[in-house]
Amino acid sequence: MAGKQKILIVDDDNNIAELISLYLTKECYETAIVNDGESVMPEMESFSPNLILLDIMLPGMDGYQVCREVRANYSVPIIMLSAKGEVFDKVLGLELGADDYIEKPFDSKELVARVKAVLRRSKPAVTAPERSNEKCVEYTDLTINLTNYSVVYMGETVDMPPKELELLYFLASSPNHVFTREQLLDQIWGYEYMGDTRTVDVHIKRLREKIKDHANWKISTIWGIGYKFEVRN
């Protein structure tokens, strides 16, 4: 039997952290709590979490700094928690590598649902007996495999959060098809992100930093509309 999935809760308010831990423990997750940013990296080594719930307002090293440091060393999914609801704060968190963002106060059922969704997306799927069942798109010097959540670019494996990979796979699966930002939000993020189209722009920017334009293909901006994965003949 597989072990429980582990969730690291980072919040300086221990009452909130304990409450979150209670919600998640009831869902059969194993949790650990730290109350400051400096304790996160040591806990990464000892606890090896499958996901991090990261508050932004932390003493000393804030959540943005922690997110940046974790992302530089690990590909573990991160959900940021904050009482700040401004678009800027959400975008900054996403730019630094967070996979989701939940505003405080939050509903316990929504929190658990978001955790399950992010873990489901980040977990490599069991390889099917037949290769034909794999969700895989291949181009010259680029292979995007949604079955095991991997991207190989120029012969090297590229680490990227689940949302980036899903966005890249979705675009590459429909070459030369133009998608609006709203369509991409609906397909990749779902209803909860509708209206926050900058989320798409942030993820496209991060993809372009990792996957450069190729002689045969590239991610193209269609000004005033959205994006497409352009394939050249």
C-alpha positions in Angstrom: 0.0 0.0 0.0 1.3 3.4 -1.0 2.2 5.8 1.9 0.2 8.9 2.6 1.0 12.0 0.6 2.8 14.7 2.7 1.8 18.3 2.9 4.0 21.0 4.4 2.0 23.9 6.0 3.9 27.1 6.3 2.0 29.8 8.3 3.1 32.0 11.2 -0.4 31.8 12.7 -0.2 28.4 14.4 -3.9 28.3 15.0 -4.6 28.5 11.3 -1.9 26.0 10.6 -3.3 23.5 13.0 -6.8 24.0 11.6 -5.5 23.4 8.1 -3.7 20.3 9.3 -6.9 19.0 10.9 -8.7 19.4 7.6 -6.0 17.6 5.7 -5.5 14.9 8.2 -9.2 14.0 8.0 -8.5 13.5 4.2 -5.7 11.0 5.1 -2.8 13.4 4.3 0.3 13.5 6.5 1.2 17.0 7.5 4.0 19.0 9.0 3.9 22.6 10.2 6.6 25.3 10.3 5.9 28.9 11.4 8.6 30.9 9.6 10.3 31.0 6.2 13.8 30.0 7.4 12.5 26.6 8.5 11.2 25.6 5.1 14.3 24.4 3.4 15.5 22.2 6.3 12.0 20.7 6.4 12.1 20.0 2.7 15.1 17.7 3.4 13.7 15.9 6.4 9.9 15.7 5.5 10.1 15.6 1.7 6.5 16.9 1.1 4.4 16.3 -2.0 2.9 19.8 -1.8 3.5 23.0 0.1 0.8 25.3 1.5 2.7 28.6 1.8 1.5 31.8 3.5 2.9 35.0 2.0 3.1 37.1 5.2 5.8 35.4 7.2 8.4 36.8 9.7 11.9 37.3 8.3 11.8 35.5 4.9 8.3 36.1 3.4 6.4 33.6 1.2 7.6 35.1 -2.0 11.3 34.6 -1.0 10.5 31.1 0.2 8.7 30.3 -3.1 11.7 31.5 -5.1 14.2 29.4 -3.1 12.0 26.2 -3.1 11.4 26.5 -6.8 15.1 26.9 -7.5 15.8 23.5 -5.9 12.6 21.5 -6.1 9.7 20.9 -8.4 7.2 20.2 -5.6 3.8 22.0 -6.2 3.2 25.1 -4.2 -0.2 26.7 -3.2 0.2 30.2 -1.8 -2.2 31.4 0.9 -2.8 35.1 1.6 -5.2 37.6 2.8 -4.0 39.8 -0.1 -6.5 39.5 -3.0 -4.9 41.9 -5.4 -4.2 40.7 -8.9 -0.6 41.9 -8.5 -0.1 39.6 -5.6 -1.5 36.6 -7.4 0.5 37.3 -10.5 3.7 37.7 -8.5 3.2 34.4 -6.8 2.6 32.7 -10.1 5.6 34.3 -11.7 7.8 32.9 -8.9 6.5 29.4 -9.6 3.4 28.9 -7.4 0.9 26.4 -8.9 -2.2 28.0 -7.3 -3.3 30.8 -5.0 -6.0 30.8 -2.4 -7.3 33.9 -0.6 -7.9 34.0 3.2 -10.4 33.4 4.7 -11.0 30.3 2.7 -13.6 27.5 2.9 -12.2 24.2 4.2 -13.9 22.3 1.4 -12.4 24.6 -1.3 -8.9 24.3 0.3 -9.1 20.4 0.3 -10.4 20.4 -3.3 -7.6 22.7 -4.5 -5.0 20.5 -2.8 -6.4 17.4 -4.4 -6.5 19.0 -7.8 -2.9 20.2 -7.7 -1.7 16.9 -6.4 -3.6 15.0 -9.1 -2.1 17.2 -11.8 1.4 16.9 -10.4 1.3 13.1 -9.9 2.8 11.1 -12.8 0.1 8.9 -14.2 0.7 5.1 -14.2 2.1 4.1 -17.6 -0.5 2.2 -19.6 0.4 -1.2 -20.9 0.1 0.1 -24.5 2.1 3.1 -25.7 -0.9 4.1 -27.8 -2.7 5.2 -24.7 -0.1 7.7 -23.8 -0.9 11.4 -24.1 2.2 12.5 -25.9 3.0 15.2 -28.5 6.3 15.2 -30.4 8.0 17.8 -32.6 11.6 18.2 -33.7 13.7 18.6 -30.5 10.5 18.7 -28.3 8.5 15.9 -26.6 5.6 16.7 -24.2 4.3 13.7 -22.4 1.1 14.3 -20.3 1.0 10.7 -19.2 4.1 11.0 -17.0 4.2 14.8 -16.9 7.6 15.2 -18.6 9.0 17.6 -21.2 12.2 16.8 -23.2 13.6 19.8 -25.1 16.8 19.6 -27.1 17.6 16.2 -25.6 17.3 17.5 -22.0 14.5 17.0 -19.5 12.9 20.3 -18.5 11.4 20.7 -15.1 8.2 22.7 -15.0 5.1 22.9 -12.7 2.0 21.0 -13.8 0.1 24.1 -15.1 3.0 25.1 -17.4 3.2 21.6 -18.8 -0.6 21.3 -19.3 -0.7 24.6 -21.1 2.2 23.7 -23.4 0.7 20.3 -24.1 -2.7 21.8 -24.9 -1.3 24.3 -27.3 1.0 21.8 -29.0 -1.8 19.3 -29.4 -3.6 21.7 -31.7 -0.8 23.2 -33.9 -1.6 26.5 -35.6 -4.9 26.8 -33.8 -5.4 30.2 -32.1 -6.8 30.1 -28.6 -8.1 33.2 -26.7 -6.8 33.7 -23.2 -10.3 33.0 -21.9 -10.4 29.6 -23.7 -7.0 28.7 -22.2 -8.1 29.8 -18.7 -11.2 27.6 -19.0 -9.3 24.6 -20.4 -6.3 24.7 -18.0 -7.4 26.4 -14.9 -11.2 26.1 -14.8 -13.9 28.4 -13.7 -12.2 29.7 -10.6 -9.7 31.7 -12.6 -12.1 33.2 -15.1 -11.5 36.9 -15.7 -7.8 36.8 -14.5 -6.3 36.5 -18.0 -2.9 37.7 -16.8 -2.5 34.2 -15.4 -2.1 32.9 -19.0 0.4 35.6 -19.9 2.6 34.8 -16.9 2.7 31.1 -17.7 3.4 31.7 -21.4 6.3 34.0 -20.3 7.7 31.2 -18.1 7.3 28.7 -20.9 9.2 30.9 -23.3 12.1 31.2 -20.8 12.4 27.4 -20.8 11.4 26.5 -24.4 13.0 28.8 -26.9 11.7 29.4 -30.5 12.7 26.6 -32.8 13.2 26.7 -36.6 10.2 24.4 -37.0 7.9 25.6 -34.2 7.3 28.3 -31.6 4.7 29.7 -29.2 3.2 32.7 -31.0 1.3 35.7 -29.7 -1.7 36.7 -31.6 -2.1 40.3 -30.5 -5.4 41.2 -29.1 -6.6 37.6 -29.2 -4.3 35.0 -27.5 -1.7 32.4 -28.4 -1.0 29.5 -30.7 1.6 26.8 -31.1 2.9 27.7 -34.6 4.3 24.9 -36.7 6.3 25.9 -39.8 6.4 23.6 -42.9 
